[in-house]
Amino acid sequence: QVQLVESGGGLVQPGGSLRLSCAASGNIFSINVMGWYRQAPGKQRGLVAFITNNGGTGYVDSVKGRFTIFRDNAKNTMYLQMNSVKPEDTALYYCAAGKIRNSVNHFDSWGQGTQVTVSS
């Protein structure tokens, strides 16, 4: 089992930047993909970005060109750099981890969530 703890959320103005962190511990050898999900009030939870152990990345269209996912393997930490944020980015952001099977991400470990609020 993998334990995930995310941090870095807060209040930021439109157009500003924020960096989220996710620290992994436990059986980290059992995972090969990590990602970020978000859920806004009244909306479904959706995948924002993911990164594989091979360095492959993917993003939802709404954040392409603004958000960057990256990791520091030595620290077992994954990050989401959020630039040019918009009010619609406001959500509870979750870190997730799992394995790629048959070219599909299977996330089964989750963090507690960190709130991001974009408002002037």
ZAMARGU-4260 file (C-alpha; in steps of 0.2 Angstrom, whole numbers, plus 5000, padded with zeros to 4 digits):
<rodrens>
0) 5000/5000/5000 | 5005/5018/4996 | 5002/5033/5007 | 5000/5050/4999 | 5000/5067/5007
5) 4997/5082/4996 | 5000/5101/5001 | 5002/5118/4993 | 4984/5123/4991 | 4978/5140/4995
10) 4970/5156/4989 | 4978/5164/4973 | 4972/5178/4962 | 4967/5175/4944 | 4983/5174/4933
15) 4994/5169/4948 | 5003/5153/4951 | 5003/5139/4963 | 5013/5123/4966 | 5005/5108/4973
20) 5016/5094/4981 | 5012/5075/4984 | 5024/5065/4995 | 5023/5046/4993 | 5028/5033/5006
25) 5025/5015/5010 | 5026/5002/4996 | 5031/5014/4982 | 5038/5000/4972 | 5021/4994/4968
30) 5016/5010/4958 | 5021/5016/4941 | 5010/5031/4938 | 5004/5046/4948 | 4992/5059/4944
35) 4981/5074/4950 | 4963/5074/4951 | 4951/5089/4956 | 4933/5091/4961 | 4924/5107/4962
40) 4907/5109/4971 | 4893/5101/4962 | 4904/5093/4949 | 4912/5076/4946 | 4929/5072/4950
45) 4941/5073/4935 | 4959/5069/4930 | 4970/5084/4928 | 4986/5077/4924 | 4997/5061/4926
50) 5015/5056/4925 | 5022/5038/4923 | 5038/5031/4929 | 5045/5032/4912 | 5042/5050/4911
55) 5026/5051/4900 | 5014/5064/4904 | 4996/5068/4900 | 4984/5083/4903 | 4966/5087/4902
60) 4963/5100/4888 | 4958/5114/4900 | 4975/5115/4908 | 4986/5112/4893 | 4999/5126/4892
65) 4996/5132/4910 | 4999/5117/4921 | 5015/5106/4922 | 5016/5089/4931 | 5033/5083/4936
70) 5042/5073/4950 | 5058/5071/4960 | 5061/5052/4961 | 5074/5054/4975 | 5061/5063/4986
75) 5047/5052/4981 | 5037/5068/4977 | 5026/5073/4963 | 5022/5091/4959 | 5009/5101/4949
80) 5014/5118/4944 | 4999/5129/4941 | 5002/5145/4931 | 4990/5157/4924 | 4976/5151/4935
85) 4958/5154/4932 | 4943/5155/4943 | 4937/5139/4935 | 4952/5130/4942 | 4945/5132/4960
90) 4943/5114/4967 | 4949/5101/4979 | 4964/5093/4972 | 4969/5075/4975 | 4985/5066/4973
95) 4983/5048/4966 | 4994/5033/4962 | 4993/5016/4954 | 4999/5005/4940 | 4997/5006/4921
100) 4989/4990/4915 | 4985/4987/4897 | 4989/5005/4893 | 4976/5011/4906 | 4980/5020/4922
105) 4973/5011/4938 | 4973/5023/4953 | 4970/5015/4969 | 4979/5026/4982 | 4973/5043/4986
110) 4978/5058/4996 | 4967/5068/5008 | 4965/5083/4996 | 4971/5101/4996 | 4960/5116/4992
115) 4964/5128/4978 | 4954/5144/4977 | 4956/5156/4963 | 4948/5173/4967 | 4951/5191/4966
</rodrens>
